[in-house]
Amino acid sequence: MLRSQALANIYELYRLEGARLTCSIERFLVIGEPPQWSVLDLKRNEPHFYLALCTDELDNLQQIYEKLLSELKAADNTAVRDCVLNGLEFIQRVVATALWRYDQRVGDELEAFAREFDRLDIPSERFRLYQQAQNMPTR
């Protein structure tokens, strides 16, 4: 199982700011293990989390992205599809933040994903990603 502590901290901040829980992401993360950070600590350290993610854990992020795309391709019902799409929406947000707020390199494939699917909060874009995943070669 992949473990990404920087991504776990980024996710914890995302969650504490009121975002919806994303079961398809949580299974890849170590969440709630000591030390638990306050929202202020998470915000203060956010640039460091993104630096660590993009320098030390980028392979993990790429693998999570690929695993979610594979699961989206195989999703056989709406609930599974929505759960996976929520995870991909979170990944897109993380990659976009790394790129444009923190000027980090994320690799060509993740950058292309962040640019092409920057509105996964819109149902038609979620469906477009689902359709595109159906046409992707199996990895």
N, C-alpha and C positions, 0 to 999 in steps of 0.2 A: 504494500500500500504506500502511496506517495504521502509524504508529510512536508508541509510547507509552513514554517513558523511565521515568516514575514507575511504570507498571504493570510494566515490565521489572524494576525494582528489587524491587518487591513479589513478583513471580514468582520472582526469584532467591532471596529469603529463603524463600519457600514451598518451593522445591526443595531448598535447603540444610538445611531442617528435616526433610527426609526424605519429602516428598510425591512422588507419582508425577509423571513428566514428562507434559506435556499438549501434544501436537503441534498440536492445534487452536488453542492460544493462542500457542505459540512462533513461528508464522509471522507474527504481528502485532508481534513485539517485537524490539528490538535487544538481543541477549543476549551477554554476554561481551566487550563492547567496553570498552576502558579508560575510566575506572579500574574495575577489578574490586574489589568491596567484600568485606571480611571479614564473617563472620556478625555479629560484634559491631558493626561499622559499620552494617550493614543494620538490625539491631535498634534501635540508637541513633537512626537516622534514619527509622525506620518512620513516625512521625507526620508528618514532613515529606513523605514520599512520598505518603501519603494526602491530605494537604492539596493537593499539586501535582496529584494525579490528579483530585481533585474540583473544583479551581478552573481548572486549565489544560488538562486532558486529558479532561474529562468527555464531550465529544462523541466522542472516540475510543473511550472505554469503551462508550458507547451504540451506536456503529457496530459494534464487535466483537460486542456482545450481539445486535444485530439480524442480523448476518451469520451468527452461529452458529445462531440460531433458523431462519433461512432454510435453512441447510445441514441442520439436523435434519429439517426438513419434507421435504427432498429425499433424505434418507439412504435408500439402497436396500439396505444390508446391515448386519449387526450390528456389524462392525468400525468402519465409518464412524460409525454411530449412537453407539457407545460412545466413540469419540474426541471427537465433538462434545459429547456429554453430559459428558465429563470437563472440557472447556473451560467449559461452562455451570456446572458445579459450582464451578470456580475463580472464575468471575465472581460467582456467588452469594456465595461466601465473602468476596471482596474487597468487594462492596457491603455485606454485613452488617457487616464490620469497620469500613468507613467510617462507616456509620450509627451503630452502637451502641458501638464503642470510641472512635471519634474524632469523633463528633457532626458529621459532614459531610453536606451535602445532595447527593443523587445523582439527583434527578429522580423524578417519580412512577412512571414505568414500571419503572425499575430497583429502586426501593423496593418496589413491588408484587411484583416477581419475587423479591426477597430474602425477603420475608415469606411468600409462597405456597409457595416451594420451598426451605425451610430445611433439608430432609433429603434432599438429592440423593445421599447416601451409601447410601440404602436403595433396592434395586432397584425396588420398587413405585412409589416417587416418581419415579425416573428414567423408568419406563415411562409414568407419568401425564404428565410433561412432554413426552415423545415424542408421546403421543396428542394433547395440547393443541396442540402445534406443527402437527400434521396438519390441524387445524381453523382455523389462523390464516390470514388473508388474505395473499397474496403481496405483498411490499413492492416 
